[in-house]
Amino acid sequence: MPQIVTFIGWHNSGKTTLATQVVSHLKESGYRVAVIKSSKETGLRFDKPGTDTDKHRQAGADSILFVAPDQMVLMTHNNNLSLNALALRYFPDVDIVIGEGFKTAVNVAKIEVIRDAGELLRNKVTGVIAVATDQNIAGDYIFRLDESRKISSFIEKRFLLDAEKAAGKVSLLVNGATISLTESDQDTLAETVSAFVKSLKVPDEAQEIELHIKLKRP
């Protein structure tokens, strides 16, 4: 599962500016980075009326995946998955997912961005590990708004160096929620599924296994 850090803050606090700078620094360092941004806006359109994808949407398609030689665009309903679940489902192969928003996300590291004399979110939500601000604030890991490179280094040291050693070999989603597994549980599940796959005499040696199970409704 990729590492996840999300930038939170009040409107116009500078989250996007700082987050994009951090993404740029992490890419310069050779990391694979994905971004998930939340929005309160509804009814946004990502295609034009009359396009083929719009015709499928008007026809009632629940989800549409547009595939071009250089990119893919997925349009689907918001199933209210957690940030952890979104990262695991859509970006399992990156090193880190940078979020923007998701201040109430559970079990996610957050960097608060605050300018002027606003009210600190770190007193209201869990998971705030650092603050970027133009104010004089006491505490550990307080950065200035123009210290994006220092923040990037902080993220790298805390989440990415030796991340492969720390990362689990198995990720589990149940009903769209991530489930924490002990190292022993991961080993047991991996060995069980691997043994089953080997029994199928798959032509190529399995390096990665993806499994989705749909249980019958009671």
DRENDO-1510 file (C-alpha; in Angstrom, 1 decimal, always signed):
<recs>
REC; n; res; u; v; w
REC; 1; MET; +0.0; +0.0; +0.0 .
REC; 2; PRO; +1.4; +3.4; -0.8 .
REC; 3; GLN; +2.2; +5.9; +1.8 .
REC; 4; ILE; -0.4; +8.7; +2.2 .
REC; 5; VAL; +0.0; +12.3; +3.4 .
REC; 6; THR; -2.8; +14.8; +2.9 .
REC; 7; PHE; -2.6; +18.6; +3.1 .
REC; 8; ILE; -5.5; +20.2; +5.0 .
REC; 9; GLY; -6.5; +23.8; +5.7 .
REC; 10; TRP; -9.2; +26.4; +5.4 .
REC; 11; HIS; -10.3; +27.8; +2.0 .
REC; 12; ASN; -7.6; +29.9; +0.4 .
REC; 13; SER; -4.9; +28.8; +2.8 .
REC; 14; GLY; -2.5; +27.8; +0.1 .
REC; 15; LYS; -2.9; +24.1; +0.2 .
REC; 16; THR; -2.8; +23.6; -3.6 .
REC; 17; THR; +0.3; +25.8; -4.1 .
REC; 18; LEU; +2.2; +24.0; -1.3 .
REC; 19; ALA; +1.1; +20.5; -2.3 .
REC; 20; THR; +2.0; +21.0; -5.9 .
REC; 21; GLN; +5.5; +22.2; -4.9 .
REC; 22; VAL; +6.0; +19.2; -2.7 .
REC; 23; VAL; +4.8; +16.8; -5.5 .
REC; 24; SER; +7.4; +18.4; -7.8 .
REC; 25; HIS; +10.2; +17.9; -5.3 .
REC; 26; LEU; +9.2; +14.3; -4.7 .
REC; 27; LYS; +9.2; +13.6; -8.4 .
REC; 28; GLU; +12.6; +15.2; -8.7 .
REC; 29; SER; +13.8; +12.7; -6.1 .
REC; 30; GLY; +12.6; +9.8; -8.2 .
REC; 31; TYR; +9.4; +8.8; -6.4 .
REC; 32; ARG; +6.2; +7.7; -8.0 .
REC; 33; VAL; +3.5; +10.2; -6.8 .
REC; 34; ALA; -0.3; +10.2; -7.2 .
REC; 35; VAL; -2.6; +13.0; -6.1 .
REC; 36; ILE; -6.2; +12.7; -4.7 .
REC; 37; LYS; -8.0; +16.0; -4.3 .
REC; 38; SER; -11.4; +16.4; -2.6 .
REC; 39; SER; -13.9; +19.0; -3.4 .
REC; 40; LYS; -17.2; +20.3; -2.1 .
REC; 41; GLU; -18.4; +21.2; -5.5 .
REC; 42; THR; -21.0; +19.0; -7.2 .
REC; 43; GLY; -22.2; +18.6; -10.8 .
REC; 44; LEU; -18.7; +19.2; -12.2 .
REC; 45; ARG; -18.3; +18.2; -15.9 .
REC; 46; PHE; -15.1; +16.7; -17.2 .
REC; 47; ASP; -16.2; +16.2; -20.8 .
REC; 48; LYS; -18.1; +18.3; -23.3 .
REC; 49; PRO; -21.7; +17.9; -24.3 .
REC; 50; GLY; -22.0; +15.8; -27.4 .
REC; 51; THR; -18.8; +13.8; -27.0 .
REC; 52; ASP; -18.9; +10.0; -27.1 .
REC; 53; THR; -18.3; +9.8; -23.3 .
REC; 54; ASP; -21.1; +12.3; -22.7 .
REC; 55; LYS; -23.5; +10.2; -24.8 .
REC; 56; HIS; -22.7; +7.2; -22.7 .
REC; 57; ARG; -23.3; +9.2; -19.5 .
REC; 58; GLN; -26.6; +10.5; -20.9 .
REC; 59; ALA; -27.5; +6.9; -21.7 .
REC; 60; GLY; -27.2; +6.1; -18.0 .
REC; 61; ALA; -23.8; +4.4; -17.7 .
REC; 62; ASP; -22.8; +4.0; -14.1 .
REC; 63; SER; -19.1; +4.4; -14.8 .
REC; 64; ILE; -17.1; +5.4; -17.9 .
REC; 65; LEU; -13.4; +4.8; -18.5 .
REC; 66; PHE; -11.9; +6.8; -21.4 .
REC; 67; VAL; -8.7; +5.3; -22.7 .
REC; 68; ALA; -6.3; +7.3; -25.0 .
REC; 69; PRO; -2.8; +6.4; -26.0 .
REC; 70; ASP; -1.3; +8.8; -23.4 .
REC; 71; GLN; -3.8; +8.8; -20.6 .
REC; 72; MET; -7.0; +7.4; -19.1 .
REC; 73; VAL; -9.9; +9.3; -17.5 .
REC; 74; LEU; -12.3; +7.5; -15.1 .
REC; 75; MET; -15.8; +9.0; -14.4 .
REC; 76; THR; -17.8; +7.2; -11.8 .
REC; 77; HIS; -20.1; +7.8; -8.9 .
REC; 78; ASN; -18.6; +8.7; -5.5 .
REC; 79; ASN; -19.0; +5.6; -3.4 .
REC; 80; ASN; -17.7; +7.4; -0.3 .
REC; 81; LEU; -14.6; +5.3; +0.0 .
REC; 82; SER; -12.0; +6.4; +2.6 .
REC; 83; LEU; -8.8; +8.1; +1.4 .
REC; 84; ASN; -6.9; +4.9; +2.4 .
REC; 85; ALA; -9.3; +2.8; +0.3 .
REC; 86; LEU; -9.1; +5.2; -2.7 .
REC; 87; ALA; -5.3; +5.1; -2.6 .
REC; 88; LEU; -5.2; +1.4; -2.4 .
REC; 89; ARG; -7.8; +0.8; -5.1 .
REC; 90; TYR; -6.7; +3.2; -7.7 .
REC; 91; PHE; -3.0; +3.8; -7.0 .
REC; 92; PRO; -1.5; +0.7; -5.5 .
REC; 93; ASP; +1.8; +0.9; -7.5 .
REC; 94; VAL; +3.0; +4.4; -6.5 .
REC; 95; ASP; +5.3; +5.2; -3.7 .
REC; 96; ILE; +3.1; +7.9; -2.1 .
REC; 97; VAL; -0.3; +9.5; -2.5 .
REC; 98; ILE; -0.5; +13.2; -1.8 .
REC; 99; GLY; -4.0; +14.2; -0.7 .
REC; 100; GLU; -5.6; +17.7; -0.7 .
REC; 101; GLY; -8.5; +18.0; +1.7 .
REC; 102; PHE; -9.8; +15.0; +3.6 .
REC; 103; LYS; -9.3; +16.7; +7.0 .
REC; 104; THR; -11.6; +14.2; +8.8 .
REC; 105; ALA; -9.9; +11.2; +7.3 .
REC; 106; VAL; -9.0; +8.5; +9.8 .
REC; 107; ASN; -5.5; +6.9; +10.1 .
REC; 108; VAL; -4.0; +9.4; +7.6 .
REC; 109; ALA; -1.1; +11.7; +8.2 .
REC; 110; LYS; -2.0; +15.3; +7.7 .
REC; 111; ILE; +0.0; +18.5; +7.1 .
REC; 112; GLU; -2.0; +21.6; +8.0 .
REC; 113; VAL; -1.6; +24.8; +5.9 .
REC; 114; ILE; -2.7; +28.0; +7.6 .
REC; 115; ARG; -2.1; +31.6; +6.8 .
REC; 116; ASP; -3.0; +34.8; +8.7 .
REC; 117; ALA; -4.5; +34.4; +12.1 .
REC; 118; GLY; -6.9; +31.5; +11.3 .
REC; 119; GLU; -8.0; +28.8; +13.7 .
REC; 120; LEU; -5.8; +25.8; +13.8 .
REC; 121; LEU; -7.4; +22.6; +12.6 .
REC; 122; ARG; -4.9; +20.5; +14.5 .
REC; 123; ASN; -6.9; +21.2; +17.6 .
REC; 124; LYS; -10.1; +19.8; +15.9 .
REC; 125; VAL; -8.9; +16.8; +13.8 .
REC; 126; THR; -6.6; +13.9; +14.3 .
REC; 127; GLY; -3.4; +13.0; +12.5 .
REC; 128; VAL; -1.8; +16.4; +12.0 .
REC; 129; ILE; +1.9; +15.8; +12.0 .
REC; 130; ALA; +3.2; +19.2; +10.8 .
REC; 131; VAL; +2.0; +22.7; +10.2 .
REC; 132; ALA; +3.0; +25.1; +7.4 .
REC; 133; THR; +2.2; +28.7; +8.3 .
REC; 134; ASP; +3.1; +32.4; +8.1 .
REC; 135; GLN; +2.3; +32.8; +11.8 .
REC; 136; ASN; +4.5; +32.2; +14.9 .
REC; 137; ILE; +3.2; +28.9; +16.2 .
REC; 138; ALA; +4.8; +26.8; +18.9 .
REC; 139; GLY; +5.3; +23.1; +18.5 .
REC; 140; ASP; +7.3; +20.5; +16.7 .
REC; 141; TYR; +7.5; +20.4; +12.9 .
REC; 142; ILE; +6.4; +23.9; +12.1 .
REC; 143; PHE; +7.4; +25.1; +8.6 .
REC; 144; ARG; +7.1; +28.4; +6.8 .
REC; 145; LEU; +4.8; +28.5; +3.7 .
REC; 146; ASP; +7.8; +28.9; +1.4 .
REC; 147; GLU; +9.6; +25.9; +2.8 .
REC; 148; SER; +8.2; +23.3; +0.4 .
REC; 149; ARG; +11.6; +21.7; -0.1 .
REC; 150; LYS; +12.0; +21.2; +3.7 .
REC; 151; ILE; +8.5; +19.8; +3.9 .
REC; 152; SER; +9.3; +17.4; +1.1 .
REC; 153; SER; +12.4; +16.2; +2.9 .
REC; 154; PHE; +10.4; +15.8; +6.1 .
REC; 155; ILE; +7.9; +13.6; +4.2 .
REC; 156; GLU; +10.7; +11.6; +2.5 .
REC; 157; LYS; +12.5; +10.9; +5.8 .
REC; 158; ARG; +9.3; +10.0; +7.7 .
REC; 159; PHE; +7.5; +8.0; +5.1 .
REC; 160; LEU; +9.6; +7.0; +2.1 .
REC; 161; LEU; +13.1; +6.1; +3.2 .
REC; 162; ASP; +13.1; +2.4; +3.9 .
REC; 163; ALA; +9.4; +2.4; +3.1 .
REC; 164; GLU; +9.8; -0.9; +1.2 .
REC; 165; LYS; +11.1; -2.6; +4.4 .
REC; 166; ALA; +8.2; -1.1; +6.4 .
REC; 167; ALA; +5.5; -1.7; +3.9 .
REC; 168; GLY; +3.3; -4.8; +4.2 .
REC; 169; LYS; +3.2; -7.4; +1.5 .
REC; 170; VAL; -0.6; -7.7; +1.7 .
REC; 171; SER; -3.3; -5.1; +1.6 .
REC; 172; LEU; -6.9; -5.9; +2.4 .
REC; 173; LEU; -10.2; -4.0; +1.7 .
REC; 174; VAL; -13.5; -5.3; +3.2 .
REC; 175; ASN; -16.6; -3.4; +2.1 .
REC; 176; GLY; -14.4; -0.6; +0.9 .
REC; 177; ALA; -12.6; -0.1; +4.2 .
REC; 178; THR; -8.9; -0.9; +4.7 .
REC; 179; ILE; -8.2; -3.7; +7.3 .
REC; 180; SER; -5.1; -3.6; +9.3 .
REC; 181; LEU; -3.2; -6.9; +9.3 .
REC; 182; THR; -0.3; -8.1; +11.5 .
REC; 183; GLU; +2.8; -9.3; +9.8 .
REC; 184; SER; +1.8; -12.8; +10.8 .
REC; 185; ASP; -1.6; -12.4; +9.2 .
REC; 186; GLN; -0.1; -11.0; +6.1 .
REC; 187; ASP; +2.3; -14.0; +5.8 .
REC; 188; THR; -0.5; -16.5; +6.3 .
REC; 189; LEU; -2.8; -14.9; +3.8 .
REC; 190; ALA; +0.0; -14.5; +1.2 .
REC; 191; GLU; +1.2; -18.1; +1.6 .
REC; 192; THR; -2.4; -19.4; +1.3 .
REC; 193; VAL; -3.3; -17.5; -1.8 .
REC; 194; SER; +0.1; -18.1; -3.4 .
REC; 195; ALA; -0.2; -21.9; -2.8 .
REC; 196; PHE; -3.6; -21.8; -4.5 .
REC; 197; VAL; -2.3; -19.9; -7.5 .
REC; 198; LYS; +0.6; -22.3; -7.9 .
REC; 199; SER; -1.9; -25.2; -7.9 .
REC; 200; LEU; -3.5; -23.7; -10.9 .
REC; 201; LYS; -0.3; -24.1; -12.9 .
REC; 202; VAL; -0.2; -20.5; -14.0 .
REC; 203; PRO; +2.4; -20.3; -16.9 .
REC; 204; ASP; +4.4; -17.4; -15.4 .
REC; 205; GLU; +5.7; -17.2; -11.9 .
REC; 206; ALA; +3.4; -14.9; -9.9 .
REC; 207; GLN; +5.1; -11.7; -8.7 .
REC; 208; GLU; +1.9; -9.9; -7.7 .
REC; 209; ILE; -1.6; -11.3; -7.1 .
REC; 210; GLU; -4.8; -9.3; -7.1 .
REC; 211; LEU; -8.0; -11.0; -5.7 .
REC; 212; HIS; -11.5; -9.6; -5.6 .
REC; 213; ILE; -14.2; -11.6; -3.9 .
REC; 214; LYS; -17.9; -10.8; -4.2 .
REC; 215; LEU; -19.9; -12.6; -1.5 .
REC; 216; LYS; -23.6; -13.4; -1.8 .
REC; 217; ARG; -25.9; -11.1; +0.0 .
REC; 218; PRO; -27.8; -12.7; +2.9 .
</recs>
